Amino acid sequence: MKKRNKIKLIAVLLMAFAMSLTACAGGGIYDKLADTGYTVRVRFDAGGAVVNETPNTTIVEVYGESDTVTRDGKTGIALLAPDNTLRGADATFKLAMTDGESNFFQAGWYTSRNPRTDSAGNPVDAYGVPTAESGREQAYVYSGKWDFSKDLIDPAEYAGEELTLYAAWIPFYKYEFYLQDGEGFTLLSSMSRIDVRTPEWDADDGEYKMNDFPDLPDGKIFEGAYFDEAMTQSVPERIDGDNTFVDFEKGIQTSYVIRIYIAAEDAE
């Protein structure tokens, strides 16, 4: 796409976003844009997230034949995620999601979604807990993850039509840290976050820097961290939570509570 077309497209995107707040009652603005060649409409459903500090907002963008690109031998319209910084400071949409109990991070954008249930067909919330137990709203399970680096829209297929992409949100994990205590374990602390940095040896101080791990009781020296009580599954140097515990095919987490078992030795 030529630079001139990019600038023109961004201008249209911003206008479409402004109009999306009031365009639900009628398609007038989209009809006018279609008349100027912008016939493909893409709706980014943020799934209840706050967009640019404004709640209940839907991002709608329009594209035309002039916005097509060629990629891997295919020609079509390449989309850019609303929060991608390549849009530039004035065109990047800032998305944030929280339910008052936890912050959320985004697993991606998907072409379809359905109400989330467990194996017995019971409604399940975003934490993987049955709604009858948690009292929270039923969440979604997603499919058709959009790959912004590869996927293209065929303008002929979507001329006059609208493609909706849904944002999949995952709550920050609850990390629980357990310290080996004899033959059992004692809960040290818990925290809500995405990634965790494990302890690292500081050669200058001659001791472990605990990073995101809780401080150990006096007289205890960190020895190792594991995902299981049998201490056979070692925790890596950094837990990449937004990848490690995500089922990207479904846009959901594989675990919400992450238990970490710490082995420690007595200081001399």
Secondary structure, DSSP 8 states (H G I E B T S, - for coil): --HHHHHHHHHHHHHHHHHHTTGGG--HHHHHHHHTT--EEEEEE-TT-EETTBSS--EEEEE-GGGEEEETTEEEE----TT-GGG-TTT---EE-B-SS-BEEEEEEEEEEEE-B-TTS-BB-TTS-BHHHH-----EEEEEE--TTT--B-HHHHTT-EEEEEEEEEE-EEEEEEEEETTEEEEEEEEEES-EE--EEETTTTEEE-TTS----TTEEEEEEESSTTS-SB--SEE-HHHHTEETTTTEES-SEEEEEEEEEE--
